[in-house]
């Protein structure tokens, strides 16, 4: 029964939603916000092909800025895009394109996207495709090249380690089936995994046993309002449904079919990651079957050649002449033909598609070596039958070679499967089911029923029992408990959860029962975003991998040439008598002797080890980082972190705890202390600054002795304080880097630093100045208050340092990294804090926008600079830094400007990020050294360079075994990174010293 497809209209699946926008275009999006396009300017985006490093992007920027009429140009290396603002009356789009091409790069003007497109109408969809049959970097380059040429495809990234391809395409121009067809036409196996569209669901179906059942199911789907298209595969019992989420939800769709069939059909959502894992498992199983089949057929060949000659009766049967050949020759020919053309068919198919696309890979070498051995053996038999001169045959060489290569491929599949364990573990965090609390209109509970967790919708009330996993992100509406969030955030201590507290899907409820209201589901959950970030990082290519890609492109032709030279050199040397006849095999000749060396050269060379050296290590490292609460956004970020020379820390909330408290309050006029605090609190009530909230908490506690207002992480925000005890304010304004000002009863009140008062002509007496200096020298911030243009009082605010700050700073020094602190606070406070943690280089009184300039000042000499901040106020500096680290992100994992997202609010993770990068690239370099050394040493041995002096000769089957094991060893080397453990606070200094 063939798969059936519903004949319904399919529209673009939910494209353009904010949550679905590509991570890798957000830097350009943020750039757009800084430039307002005037009527006389035009903005375009250009896709650039050929950039490999920062020097390339800089040269493109220089070329664009030199064009008359270009007002601004920004090139994003990672996204391969340029964002250009120019005057259309002076130049045209093609002039921009020509300028880039003149600089030596390929350019393509991208379709314009207005604000509507960006906000919610973008047509582009990102789809993941499973690509089977890739064996090395040359295959990856071939697939990427084929897909990029398709009309409607915007971006393609293919990862060898995961056998995944990520394609950004316009569904109005090309469908996912067209992309799959293109992959299959290229000779690879292709299948669609998932897309970023929110109106498509893959369902597993039970209860379909016949064609009639399938027709009933299709009829129900066709009559369901909102279903646009469906496809049922009766072999896999999978139902792929595209639907309009504005008309019907996935849960309503499932419930409707199950109820409409009176329970005959049982539907459950297929997790796309679980489907990928099953496909990986099936590929491994298929490779194992091929290996066992080849082994079973190769064992008789071994017996015929080695064991049987010692068994007279059996050997006599093998020497029995049957037609023109001996029985033994017939058996070997038959067995090897099955191995060569049935089991080894995959090598011919893969080699054929590579050659058809103008590329070469390992399969070409295997097919060439085994075919040469097989063809020679057949020709030797035919020549013996015709002339009576019987030369030795080498059928077992071909069979053993294929067997060992398949063994290597099987072990490689097992090892590569281990590299994706991190994602598998993250996926497994989500529970299979959720307990839905159904309520009536009055809010009373009607029933509790178990549903598939992938069918949870925003607004659902879910019951979470003790010891079970929370199925979705949400807010606690009833109950209290402790939740273990270590598997997501890395925080080991269970977190208390009360009513209105937020919870993360995939975390474990420890004690009491909870009712939560789901707020984020599907791809919007924290866990899904973490998985997405890890996947994106694993899909990206580290710059160091470009070396392997280049070598892979010339490797196979070079090896084939070396093989031919080996054949010619040994054959000509033999004909000329350069070596003795006793070196020749029994009944052999110079051609056979030379051919065996030539075949060994072909099959021992391995481009796969080079191709796997980087992606497998990056894949394991990003997974290890995620398990430790360190999210890495790409291989390039991972590579840059190991070269960091400067780490710039923001002070507030990064080096300090970010929990400001008022420690001193002094009034310098006759005003009552309570009146003074009420005035200041009224002015700060509309402020969102942490210092303003600290002042509100202190004033409330002083006036009403409310202990709750002093609790850390207080839930009392500005709205709570706007009550009868506060004065009405007017003309409130926040002045970044200075403070706030407003009017109370027509009189101006200023709350802020010295600069604010000086700019407004307020005199600061010596008594006040001395008090402020005293505060600042004790690492406190002095807040000056002026009312009716008279300096009224000063508040001292302290923000305690994090307990690990000084140890981390010392640890960075031991690593050869120079720590720097930048803050908007005054110089005295900044120096006091810096002295306490051990930082010598301090930049104080820096405005938020000026932090990016500080970063650039350290980059002038080519140094790699890391910026550690909160990811919100420090976004410009994080984006400007070579490595931006957003610390204490918690659930906000999609911070756009950061290269690293440190989910815990712990400075140790800064060292973890750098240390993991160093260890990862040490492993990558080790992989490259091994892969290169293997080929440099193995090829001369296989070519017989050492045969004249040491009599070392590698038979082709042994050369094939060495080749197979080389790629396995590289993957296993990368897997050693799974043993990485982050340095502990108590031992980090000793570790670094050693």
TORTOR-717800 format. One record per residue (C-alpha): x, y, z; residue in three letters. Coordinates in steps of 0.5 Angstrom, whole numbers, padded with zeros to 4 digits, always signed. Layout:
TORTOR-717800
XYZALA...
END
This chain:
TORTOR-717800
+0000+0000+0000UNK+0003+0006-0002UNK+0004+0013+0002UNK-0003+0017+0001UNK-0003+0024+0000UNK-0009+0029+0002UNK-0011+0033-0004UNK-0012+0039+0000UNK-0008+0046-0001UNK-0002+0047+0003UNK+0000+0054+0005UNK+0006+0057+0008UNK+0007+0054+0015UNK+0007+0059+0020UNK+0013+0063+0017UNK+0015+0069+0020UNK+0013+0069+0027UNK+0018+0072+0032UNK+0020+0065+0035UNK+0022+0062+0029UNK+0027+0068+0026UNK+0034+0065+0025UNK+0039+0066+0030UNK+0044+0067+0025UNK+0041+0073+0022UNK+0039+0077+0029UNK+0046+0081+0029UNK+0044+0084+0022UNK+0037+0085+0025UNK+0040+0089+0031UNK+0044+0093+0027UNK+0038+0095+0023UNK+0036+0098+0030UNK+0041+0103+0030UNK+0040+0106+0023UNK+0034+0110+0021UNK+0033+0110+0014UNK+0032+0116+0011UNK+0028+0118+0005UNK+0034+0119+0001UNK+0037+0112+0003UNK+0036+0105+0001UNK+0038+0099+0005UNK+0040+0092+0002UNK+0042+0086+0004UNK+0048+0082+0000UNK+0049+0075+0001UNK+0057+0074+0000UNK+0060+0067-0002UNK+0068+0066-0001UNK+0069+0069+0006UNK+0073+0065+0011UNK+0076+0070+0016UNK+0075+0077+0019UNK+0080+0079+0014UNK+0075+0077+0008UNK+0070+0081+0012UNK+0074+0087+0013UNK+0076+0087+0006UNK+0069+0087+0004UNK+0067+0093+0008UNK+0073+0097+0006UNK+0071+0096-0001UNK+0064+0097+0000UNK+0065+0104+0004UNK+0070+0106-0002UNK+0064+0106-0006UNK+0061+0113-0007UNK+0054+0114-0005UNK+0055+0108+0001UNK+0053+0111+0007UNK+0054+0105+0012UNK+0056+0098+0011UNK+0057+0092+0016UNK+0059+0085+0014UNK+0057+0079+0018UNK+0062+0074+0017UNK+0058+0068+0020UNK+0052+0070+0017UNK+0056+0071+0010UNK+0052+0077+0009UNK+0053+0085+0008UNK+0048+0090+0010UNK+0049+0096+0006UNK+0046+0103+0007UNK+0047+0108+0001UNK+0044+0113-0004UNK+0040+0110-0009UNK+0041+0117-0013UNK+0048+0116-0014UNK+0049+0108-0014UNK+0045+0102-0016UNK+0044+0095-0013UNK+0049+0092-0018UNK+0054+0097-0017UNK+0054+0094-0010UNK+0055+0087-0012UNK+0060+0089-0017UNK+0064+0092-0012UNK+0064+0086-0008UNK+0066+0081-0014UNK+0071+0086-0015UNK+0074+0085-0008UNK+0074+0077-0010UNK+0068+0075-0007UNK+0061+0072-0010UNK+0055+0077-0009UNK+0048+0076-0009UNK+0043+0081-0008UNK+0038+0078-0003UNK+0030+0080-0004UNK+0028+0086+0000UNK+0024+0085+0007UNK+0021+0091+0010UNK+0018+0091+0017UNK+0012+0087+0016UNK+0016+0081+0013UNK+0021+0082+0019UNK+0016+0082+0024UNK+0011+0077+0022UNK+0010+0076+0014UNK+0017+0073+0012UNK+0016+0067+0008UNK+0023+0063+0009UNK+0022+0057+0012UNK+0028+0053+0016UNK+0028+0045+0015UNK+0032+0040+0017UNK+0034+0034+0013UNK+0037+0027+0014UNK+0042+0026+0009UNK+0045+0019+0009UNK+0051+0016+0005UNK+0056+0022+0006UNK+0063+0019+0008UNK+0067+0025+0008UNK+0068+0033+0007UNK+0068+0032+0000UNK+0061+0029+0000UNK+0059+0035+0005UNK+0061+0040+0000UNK+0058+0036-0006UNK+0051+0036-0003UNK+0052+0044-0001UNK+0053+0046-0008UNK+0047+0042-0011UNK+0042+0045-0006UNK+0045+0052-0006UNK+0044+0052-0014UNK+0036+0050-0013UNK+0032+0056-0014UNK+0028+0058-0008UNK+0034+0056-0003UNK+0037+0061+0001UNK+0042+0058+0006UNK+0045+0051+0006UNK+0049+0048+0012UNK+0051+0040+0012UNK+0054+0037+0018UNK+0058+0030+0017UNK+0058+0028+0024UNK+0050+0028+0025UNK+0048+0027+0017UNK+0044+0033+0018UNK+0043+0039+0013UNK+0039+0045+0015UNK+0036+0049+0009UNK+0033+0056+0009UNK+0028+0056+0003UNK+0022+0059+0001UNK+0016+0054+0001UNK+0012+0058-0004UNK+0018+0057-0009UNK+0021+0050-0007UNK+0018+0045-0003UNK+0021+0040+0002UNK+0020+0034-0003UNK+0023+0038-0008UNK+0029+0039-0004UNK+0029+0031-0002UNK+0029+0029-0009UNK+0035+0034-0011UNK+0039+0030-0005UNK+0036+0023-0008UNK+0038+0025-0015UNK+0045+0027-0013UNK+0046+0020-0010UNK+0045+0021-0003UNK+0039+0018+0002UNK+0034+0024+0004UNK+0029+0025+0008UNK+0025+0031+0012UNK+0026+0031+0019UNK+0023+0038+0022UNK+0022+0045+0020UNK+0021+0052+0024UNK+0014+0052+0022UNK+0009+0051+0027UNK+0003+0049+0023UNK+0006+0042+0022UNK+0005+0036+0026UNK+0008+0028+0025UNK+0003+0023+0028UNK+0004+0016+0030UNK-0002+0012+0028UNK-0005+0006+0031UNK-0011+0002+0029UNK-0010+0002+0021UNK-0009-0005+0019UNK-0012-0005+0012UNK-0013-0001+0006UNK-0020+0001+0008UNK-0018+0003+0015UNK-0013+0008+0011UNK-0019+0011+0007UNK-0023+0012+0013UNK-0017+0016+0016UNK-0016+0020+0010UNK-0024+0021+0010UNK-0024+0024+0017UNK-0018+0028+0015UNK-0021+0031+0009UNK-0027+0033+0013UNK-0023+0036+0018UNK-0024+0044+0018UNK-0017+0047+0018UNK-0013+0041+0015UNK-0009+0044+0009UNK-0005+0038+0007UNK-0004+0031+0010UNK+0000+0025+0008UNK+0000+0018+0011UNK+0005+0013+0010UNK+0002+0006+0012UNK+0009+0002+0012UNK+0011+0007+0018UNK+0004+0008+0020UNK+0006+0016+0020UNK+0001+0021+0019UNK+0004+0028+0017UNK-0001+0034+0017UNK-0001+0041+0015UNK-0006+0045+0019UNK-0008+0052+0020UNK-0007+0054+0027UNK-0012+0059+0027UNK-0017+0054+0026UNK-0015+0048+0029UNK-0010+0046+0034UNK-0006+0040+0034UNK-0009+0037+0040UNK-0016+0038+0037UNK-0014+0035+0031UNK-0012+0029+0035UNK-0018+0029+0040UNK-0022+0030+0034UNK-0020+0023+0030UNK-0020+0019+0036UNK-0027+0021+0038UNK-0029+0021+0031UNK-0027+0014+0030UNK-0029+0011+0037UNK-0022+0010+0039UNK-0021+0006+0033UNK-0015+0010+0031UNK-0010+0012+0037UNK-0005+0018+0035UNK+0001+0020+0039UNK+0006+0026+0037UNK+0012+0023+0034UNK+0018+0027+0037UNK+0023+0029+0031UNK+0029+0028+0035UNK+0027+0021+0037UNK+0025+0020+0029UNK+0032+0022+0028UNK+0035+0017+0033UNK+0031+0012+0030UNK+0034+0013+0023UNK+0041+0013+0026UNK+0040+0007+0029UNK+0037+0004+0023UNK+0043+0006+0019UNK+0048+0003+0024UNK+0044-0003+0024UNK+0044-0003+0016UNK+0052-0002+0017UNK+0052-0008+0022UNK+0048-0013+0017UNK+0052-0011+0011UNK+0059-0012+0015UNK+0056-0019+0018UNK+0054-0021+0011UNK+0061-0019+0008UNK+0064-0023+0014UNK+0060-0029+0013UNK+0062-0030+0005UNK+0069-0028+0007UNK+0070-0033+0012UNK+0070-0039+0007UNK+0075-0035+0002UNK+0079-0035+0008UNK+0078-0043+0009UNK+0079-0044+0002UNK+0086-0040+0002UNK+0089-0042+0009UNK+0085-0048+0012UNK+0083-0053+0006UNK+0090-0054+0003UNK+0092-0058+0010UNK+0086-0062+0009UNK+0087-0067+0003UNK+0080-0069+0002UNK+0077-0062+0002UNK+0083-0060-0002UNK+0082-0065-0007UNK+0075-0063-0009UNK+0078-0055-0009UNK+0083-0058-0015UNK+0077-0061-0018UNK+0077-0058-0025UNK+0070-0056-0027UNK+0070-0053-0034UNK+0076-0048-0036UNK+0077-0047-0028UNK+0078-0051-0022UNK+0072-0052-0017UNK+0076-0047-0012UNK+0077-0042-0017UNK+0069-0042-0019UNK+0067-0042-0011UNK+0072-0036-0010UNK+0069-0032-0016UNK+0062-0033-0014UNK+0063-0031-0007UNK+0067-0025-0008UNK+0062-0023-0014UNK+0057-0023-0009UNK+0061-0019-0004UNK+0064-0014-0009UNK+0057-0012-0013UNK+0052-0014-0008UNK+0054-0012-0001UNK+0059-0007-0004UNK+0054-0004-0009UNK+0054+0002-0004UNK+0061+0004-0005UNK+0060+0004-0013UNK+0053+0008-0012UNK+0057+0013-0008UNK+0063+0014-0012UNK+0059+0015-0018UNK+0055+0020-0015UNK+0061+0024-0013UNK+0064+0023-0020UNK+0058+0025-0023UNK+0058+0032-0019UNK+0065+0033-0020UNK+0068+0031-0014UNK+0072+0025-0010UNK+0071+0022-0004UNK+0073+0015+0000UNK+0068+0011-0004UNK+0072+0013-0010UNK+0078+0010-0007UNK+0075+0004-0004UNK+0071+0002-0011UNK+0078+0003-0015UNK+0082-0001-0010UNK+0077-0007-0010UNK+0075-0006-0017UNK+0083-0007-0019UNK+0084-0013-0015UNK+0077-0016-0018UNK+0078-0015-0025UNK+0086-0017-0025UNK+0084-0024-0021UNK+0078-0025-0027UNK+0083-0023-0032UNK+0088-0028-0029UNK+0083-0033-0029UNK+0081-0032-0036UNK+0088-0031-0039UNK+0090-0038-0035UNK+0084-0041-0039UNK+0086-0039-0045UNK+0094-0040-0045UNK+0095-0045-0039UNK+0099-0040-0035UNK+0096-0039-0029UNK+0098-0033-0025UNK+0096-0032-0018UNK+0089-0029-0016UNK+0087-0024-0011UNK+0080-0025-0010UNK+0081-0025-0002UNK+0084-0018-0003UNK+0077-0015-0005UNK+0073-0019+0000UNK+0077-0018+0006UNK+0078-0010+0004UNK+0070-0009+0003UNK+0069-0013+0010UNK+0074-0009+0014UNK+0072-0002+0011UNK+0065-0004+0013UNK+0067-0006+0020UNK+0070+0001+0020UNK+0064+0004+0018UNK+0060+0000+0023UNK+0064+0002+0029UNK+0064+0010+0026UNK+0057+0010+0026UNK+0057+0007+0033UNK+0062+0013+0035UNK+0059+0018+0032UNK+0052+0016+0035UNK+0056+0018+0042UNK+0058+0025+0040UNK+0050+0027+0039UNK+0049+0024+0046UNK+0048+0031+0049UNK+0042+0033+0045UNK+0039+0026+0046UNK+0039+0027+0054UNK+0036+0034+0053UNK+0031+0031+0049UNK+0029+0026+0054UNK+0028+0031+0059UNK+0021+0032+0057UNK+0016+0028+0059UNK+0012+0023+0055UNK+0006+0025+0058UNK+0003+0031+0062UNK-0003+0031+0067UNK-0008+0036+0064UNK-0013+0039+0069UNK-0020+0041+0065UNK-0024+0046+0068UNK-0031+0049+0067UNK-0032+0057+0066UNK-0033+0058+0073UNK-0026+0055+0074UNK-0028+0049+0078UNK-0024+0042+0076UNK-0028+0038+0072UNK-0023+0032+0070UNK-0016+0031+0070UNK-0013+0027+0064UNK-0007+0025+0061UNK-0005+0028+0054UNK+0002+0027+0050UNK+0006+0033+0053UNK+0008+0035+0046UNK+0000+0037+0045UNK+0000+0042+0051UNK-0002+0049+0049UNK-0001+0056+0052UNK-0006+0057+0058UNK-0007+0050+0059UNK-0007+0048+0067UNK-0002+0042+0068UNK-0002+0038+0075UNK+0005+0036+0076UNK+0006+0030+0082UNK+0012+0030+0086UNK+0018+0026+0083UNK+0015+0028+0076UNK+0018+0032+0070UNK+0015+0039+0069UNK+0012+0038+0062UNK+0012+0046+0059UNK+0015+0052+0062UNK+0010+0056+0066UNK+0007+0059+0072UNK+0005+0056+0079UNK-0002+0057+0080UNK-0003+0053+0086UNK+0002+0049+0091UNK+0009+0050+0093UNK+0015+0045+0092UNK+0022+0045+0091UNK+0024+0044+0083UNK+0031+0041+0081UNK+0033+0045+0075UNK+0040+0042+0075UNK+0039+0039+0068UNK+0037+0045+0065UNK+0041+0051+0068UNK+0047+0047+0072UNK+0045+0050+0079UNK+0045+0044+0083UNK+0041+0047+0089UNK+0034+0045+0088UNK+0030+0052+0088UNK+0024+0054+0092UNK+0017+0055+0088UNK+0011+0058+0090UNK+0005+0061+0087UNK+0007+0066+0081UNK+0014+0063+0081UNK+0016+0061+0074UNK+0018+0054+0072UNK+0022+0051+0067UNK+0020+0045+0062UNK+0024+0038+0063UNK+0026+0040+0071UNK+0024+0035+0076UNK+0019+0037+0082UNK+0022+0034+0088UNK+0016+0035+0094UNK+0009+0038+0093UNK+0004+0037+0088UNK+0004+0043+0083UNK-0001+0046+0079UNK+0002+0050+0073UNK-0001+0055+0067UNK+0003+0053+0061UNK+0006+0060+0058UNK+0011+0057+0053UNK+0011+0050+0049UNK+0014+0047+0043UNK+0020+0051+0040UNK+0019+0057+0045UNK+0021+0053+0051UNK+0027+0054+0055UNK+0029+0047+0053UNK+0028+0047+0046UNK+0032+0054+0045UNK+0037+0050+0049UNK+0037+0044+0044UNK+0036+0049+0038UNK+0043+0053+0040UNK+0047+0046+0041UNK+0044+0044+0034UNK+0046+0051+0031UNK+0053+0050+0034UNK+0054+0043+0032UNK+0052+0045+0025UNK+0057+0051+0025UNK+0064+0050+0022UNK+0070+0052+0026UNK+0075+0056+0022UNK+0080+0051+0023UNK+0076+0046+0019UNK+0077+0050+0012UNK+0084+0047+0012UNK+0081+0040+0012UNK+0076+0042+0007UNK+0081+0044+0002UNK+0085+0038+0004UNK+0079+0034+0002UNK+0078+0037-0004UNK+0085+0035-0007UNK+0086+0029-0003UNK+0083+0023-0007UNK+0086+0026-0014UNK+0093+0026-0011UNK+0092+0019-0008UNK+0090+0016-0015UNK+0096+0020-0018UNK+0101+0017-0013UNK+0098+0010-0014UNK+0099+0011-0021UNK+0106+0013-0020UNK+0107+0007-0015UNK+0105+0002-0021UNK+0109+0005-0026UNK+0115+0006-0022UNK+0115-0001-0019UNK+0113-0004-0026UNK+0119-0001-0030UNK+0124-0002-0024UNK+0122-0009-0025UNK+0123-0009-0033UNK+0129-0006-0032UNK+0132-0011-0027UNK+0132-0006-0021UNK+0130-0011-0016UNK+0131-0019-0016UNK+0126-0024-0018UNK+0126-0027-0012UNK+0122-0021-0009UNK+0116-0023-0014UNK+0110-0027-0011UNK+0110-0035-0013UNK+0108-0035-0020UNK+0107-0028-0020UNK+0110-0022-0025UNK+0112-0015-0025UNK+0106-0012-0026UNK+0102-0016-0021UNK+0108-0014-0016UNK+0107-0007-0018UNK+0099-0007-0018UNK+0099-0010-0010UNK+0103-0004-0008UNK+0099+0001-0012UNK+0092-0002-0009UNK+0095-0001-0002UNK+0096+0006-0004UNK+0089+0007-0006UNK+0086+0004+0000UNK+0090+0006+0006UNK+0089+0013+0004UNK+0084+0016+0008UNK+0081+0023+0007UNK+0075+0021+0012UNK+0079+0022+0019UNK+0081+0029+0017UNK+0074+0031+0015UNK+0071+0028+0022UNK+0077+0031+0026UNK+0073+0038+0027UNK+0066+0037+0027UNK+0066+0031+0032UNK+0070+0035+0037UNK+0066+0041+0036UNK+0060+0037+0037UNK+0062+0033+0043UNK+0064+0040+0046UNK+0058+0044+0045UNK+0054+0038+0048UNK+0059+0038+0054UNK+0058+0045+0055UNK+0050+0045+0055UNK+0051+0039+0060UNK+0055+0044+0065UNK+0050+0050+0063UNK+0055+0053+0058UNK+0051+0054+0052UNK+0056+0055+0046UNK+0053+0059+0039UNK+0058+0056+0034UNK+0064+0053+0032UNK+0068+0060+0031UNK+0066+0062+0038UNK+0069+0056+0041UNK+0075+0057+0037UNK+0076+0064+0039UNK+0075+0063+0046UNK+0082+0059+0047UNK+0085+0065+0044UNK+0082+0070+0049UNK+0088+0075+0052UNK+0083+0080+0055UNK+0077+0079+0059UNK+0073+0085+0061UNK+0068+0084+0066UNK+0062+0089+0068UNK+0062+0091+0075UNK+0054+0091+0077UNK+0051+0084+0077UNK+0057+0081+0074UNK+0063+0081+0079UNK+0058+0083+0084UNK+0051+0080+0086UNK+0047+0085+0083UNK+0043+0085+0090UNK+0044+0093+0092UNK+0042+0095+0099UNK+0042+0102+0102UNK+0047+0101+0108UNK+0047+0109+0110UNK+0043+0115+0109UNK+0045+0122+0112UNK+0041+0128+0111UNK+0045+0135+0111UNK+0039+0140+0112UNK+0034+0140+0117UNK+0029+0136+0113UNK+0026+0130+0117UNK+0029+0123+0115UNK+0023+0120+0114UNK+0021+0126+0109UNK+0027+0125+0106UNK+0026+0118+0104UNK+0019+0119+0102UNK+0021+0124+0097UNK+0027+0120+0094UNK+0022+0113+0094UNK+0017+0117+0090UNK+0022+0120+0085UNK+0025+0113+0084UNK+0018+0109+0084UNK+0018+0110+0076UNK+0025+0108+0075UNK+0027+0101+0073UNK+0034+0101+0075UNK+0037+0096+0081UNK+0039+0102+0085UNK+0032+0105+0085UNK+0029+0099+0087UNK+0034+0098+0093UNK+0032+0105+0095UNK+0025+0104+0095UNK+0026+0097+0099UNK+0030+0101+0104UNK+0025+0107+0105UNK+0019+0102+0106UNK+0023+0098+0111UNK+0025+0104+0115UNK+0018+0107+0115UNK+0014+0101+0116UNK+0018+0096+0118UNK+0016+0091+0113UNK+0021+0086+0113UNK+0019+0083+0106UNK+0021+0089+0102UNK+0028+0087+0104UNK+0028+0080+0102UNK+0033+0078+0096UNK+0030+0077+0089UNK+0024+0081+0092UNK+0017+0081+0088UNK+0015+0088+0090UNK+0017+0092+0084UNK+0015+0099+0083UNK+0008+0098+0082UNK+0007+0095+0089UNK+0010+0101+0092UNK+0006+0106+0088UNK+0001+0107+0094UNK-0002+0112+0098UNK+0005+0114+0102UNK+0008+0116+0096UNK+0008+0123+0093UNK+0005+0124+0086UNK+0011+0126+0081UNK+0011+0129+0074UNK+0015+0130+0069UNK+0019+0124+0071UNK+0025+0122+0066UNK+0031+0117+0067UNK+0038+0120+0065UNK+0043+0114+0063UNK+0049+0114+0067UNK+0047+0120+0071UNK+0040+0118+0075UNK+0033+0121+0075UNK+0029+0127+0075UNK+0022+0129+0077UNK+0018+0134+0080UNK+0014+0134+0086UNK+0009+0139+0088UNK+0012+0144+0083UNK+0019+0143+0086UNK+0025+0139+0082UNK+0028+0133+0085UNK+0035+0130+0083UNK+0037+0123+0085UNK+0044+0121+0082UNK+0051+0122+0082UNK+0056+0128+0082UNK+0055+0129+0074UNK+0048+0130+0075UNK+0048+0135+0080UNK+0054+0139+0077UNK+0050+0139+0070UNK+0044+0142+0074UNK+0049+0147+0078UNK+0048+0144+0085UNK+0053+0146+0089UNK+0056+0140+0093UNK+0059+0142+0100UNK+0066+0140+0103UNK+0062+0136+0108UNK+0058+0132+0103UNK+0064+0131+0099UNK+0068+0128+0104UNK+0062+0123+0106UNK+0061+0121+0099UNK+0069+0120+0098UNK+0068+0116+0105UNK+0063+0111+0102UNK+0066+0110+0095UNK+0073+0108+0098UNK+0069+0103+0102UNK+0067+0100+0095UNK+0060+0103+0096UNK+0056+0108+0091UNK+0054+0115+0093UNK+0047+0117+0091UNK+0046+0125+0092UNK+0039+0128+0093UNK+0037+0135+0091UNK+0030+0138+0093UNK+0028+0145+0090UNK+0036+0146+0088UNK+0039+0144+0094UNK+0043+0138+0096UNK+0039+0135+0101UNK+0042+0128+0103UNK+0046+0122+0101UNK+0045+0115+0100UNK+0050+0110+0101UNK+0049+0103+0097UNK+0053+0097+0097UNK+0053+0091+0092UNK+0057+0085+0095UNK+0062+0082+0091UNK+0061+0074+0089UNK+0064+0070+0093UNK+0068+0066+0087UNK+0070+0073+0084UNK+0077+0074+0087UNK+0079+0066+0086UNK+0076+0067+0078UNK+0080+0073+0077UNK+0087+0070+0080UNK+0085+0064+0076UNK+0085+0068+0069UNK+0091+0071+0071UNK+0094+0064+0072UNK+0091+0062+0065UNK+0095+0068+0062UNK+0089+0072+0061UNK+0088+0079+0063UNK+0082+0081+0067UNK+0079+0088+0066UNK+0073+0092+0070UNK+0069+0097+0066UNK+0063+0100+0070UNK+0059+0106+0070UNK+0060+0108+0077UNK+0065+0113+0080UNK+0073+0112+0080UNK+0073+0111+0087UNK+0068+0106+0088UNK+0071+0102+0082UNK+0078+0102+0084UNK+0076+0100+0091UNK+0072+0094+0088UNK+0077+0092+0083UNK+0083+0092+0089UNK+0078+0087+0093UNK+0078+0082+0087UNK+0085+0083+0084UNK+0084+0087+0078UNK+0089+0092+0076UNK+0086+0095+0070UNK+0080+0099+0071UNK+0075+0103+0066UNK+0070+0107+0070UNK+0065+0113+0069UNK+0063+0109+0062UNK+0057+0110+0059UNK+0053+0104+0057UNK+0054+0106+0050UNK+0062+0107+0051UNK+0063+0100+0054UNK+0063+0098+0046UNK+0069+0103+0045UNK+0073+0100+0051UNK+0072+0093+0048UNK+0075+0096+0041UNK+0081+0099+0044UNK+0083+0093+0047UNK+0082+0090+0040UNK+0086+0095+0036UNK+0093+0091+0037UNK+0089+0084+0034UNK+0088+0082+0041UNK+0082+0077+0042UNK+0077+0080+0047UNK+0072+0077+0051UNK+0066+0081+0055UNK+0062+0078+0061UNK+0056+0082+0062UNK+0048+0081+0063UNK+0046+0080+0056UNK+0042+0086+0057UNK+0045+0093+0059UNK+0051+0090+0056UNK+0049+0088+0049UNK+0053+0093+0045UNK+0059+0091+0048UNK+0058+0083+0048UNK+0057+0084+0040UNK+0063+0088+0040UNK+0067+0083+0043UNK+0070+0077+0040UNK+0067+0073+0045UNK+0061+0075+0048UNK+0059+0072+0055UNK+0052+0073+0058UNK+0052+0071+0065UNK+0047+0069+0069UNK+0042+0068+0064UNK+0037+0063+0067UNK+0031+0062+0063UNK+0033+0067+0058UNK+0038+0063+0053UNK+0036+0067+0047UNK+0041+0073+0048UNK+0042+0075+0041UNK+0049+0079+0042UNK+0052+0073+0046UNK+0057+0068+0043UNK+0057+0064+0050UNK+0050+0064+0054UNK+0052+0062+0062UNK+0046+0060+0065UNK+0048+0060+0072UNK+0050+0066+0075UNK+0057+0064+0077UNK+0064+0067+0075UNK+0067+0060+0075UNK+0063+0059+0068UNK+0068+0064+0065UNK+0074+0060+0066UNK+0070+0053+0064UNK+0068+0057+0058UNK+0075+0058+0056UNK+0078+0052+0059UNK+0073+0048+0055UNK+0075+0051+0049UNK+0083+0050+0050UNK+0081+0043+0051UNK+0077+0042+0045UNK+0082+0045+0040UNK+0088+0041+0043UNK+0084+0035+0042UNK+0082+0038+0035UNK+0090+0039+0033UNK+0091+0032+0036UNK+0086+0029+0031UNK+0089+0033+0025UNK+0096+0031+0027UNK+0094+0024+0028UNK+0090+0024+0021UNK+0096+0028+0017UNK+0101+0023+0021UNK+0097+0017+0019UNK+0097+0019+0011UNK+0104+0021+0011UNK+0107+0015+0014UNK+0102+0010+0012UNK+0102+0012+0004UNK+0110+0011+0004UNK+0109+0004+0007UNK+0104+0002+0003UNK+0107+0004-0004UNK+0113+0000-0002UNK+0118+0005+0000UNK+0121+0001+0006UNK+0121-0005+0002UNK+0128-0006-0001UNK+0131-0004+0006UNK+0126-0007+0011UNK+0122-0012+0007UNK+0116-0008+0010UNK+0110-0010+0005UNK+0102-0008+0007UNK+0098-0013+0003UNK+0091-0009+0001UNK+0087-0012+0006UNK+0091-0010+0011UNK+0092-0003+0008UNK+0084-0003+0008UNK+0083-0005+0015UNK+0088+0001+0017UNK+0084+0006+0013UNK+0078+0004+0017UNK+0081+0004+0023UNK+0084+0011+0022UNK+0077+0015+0022UNK+0074+0011+0028UNK+0080+0013+0032UNK+0079+0020+0031UNK+0072+0020+0033UNK+0074+0016+0039UNK+0079+0021+0040UNK+0074+0027+0040UNK+0069+0022+0045UNK+0074+0023+0050UNK+0072+0030+0051UNK+0066+0027+0054UNK+0070+0026+0060UNK+0071+0033+0061UNK+0069+0036+0068UNK+0069+0043+0069UNK+0075+0046+0074UNK+0072+0046+0081UNK+0073+0053+0086UNK+0077+0049+0091UNK+0082+0046+0086UNK+0082+0051+0080UNK+0088+0054+0082UNK+0092+0048+0083UNK+0089+0045+0076UNK+0092+0052+0073UNK+0099+0052+0076UNK+0100+0044+0073UNK
END
